[in-house]
Amino acid sequence: MQVFAIRHGETVWSLTGQHTGTTDIRLTDNGRRLAERMRPVLAKTAFALVLCSPLQRARETCELAGLADQVVVNSDLVEWNYGEYEGLTPDEIHKVAPGWLIFRDGCPGGETPEQVGERIDRVIARSRAVDGDVAIFAHGHVLRVLGARWIGLPASGGEHFLLDTGTLCVLGYYREVPAVRIWNGPLIERGRGARYTRKREIASRSASHAVKPERPSPRGDSMQFWEQ
């Protein structure tokens, strides 16, 4: 099985760098456009389960990507509760808390990394119990924790997984070892077509190594480019 993890499209606050946890805001026009371009990519896979955060920016991405008819809303996928840091930019936070790192320090009045990890562990357990592929629509920080916990790192390991808006990640296995097949895969426009760049599988339990593009395997046993 594979887990397709999709971060919601662009919002006004993602453009300004403000921490958007429980604040429920919609996608920008550009965010909606990118979400719509995911539809033909995701249509190539028959999903046994589609999970989505209850926040509208994730639900809207799921709908525009064509999977709203299968969606199961899961509150464990809501974004990190930033507490007192909700709506603030990193620069604003560092003025009151120099050296602050969310994956180490958590948020006052909000969640710790361990609390977010507990939520994500439940999502992983539910996904692994499914006979088939799973799609997950959620948010930047919780999906970074998902990437870390999938390969056995602590929730704090999410600091090694950078993730942009409107991107696709694919988690799977190398033989029976949990692995990252694609991470932060941007949608690349080519005329009227679209594709995701593929990334090298990561079977290591250390996510601190850079992931670089590679050529498709001549044996055909690696994930190929998706292309419309």
Secondary structure, DSSP 8 states (H G I E B T S, - for coil): --EEEEE---BHHHHHT---SS----B-HHHHHHHHHTHHHHTTS-EEEEEE-SSHHHHHHHHHTT-GGGEEE-GGGS----GGGTT--HHHHHHHSTT--HHHH--TTS--HHHHHHHHHHHHHHHHTSSSEEEEEE-HHHHHHHHHHHTT--GGGGGG----TT-EEEEEEETTEEEEEEEEE-EEEETTEEEE-----B-SS-TTS--------TTS-S---EE-
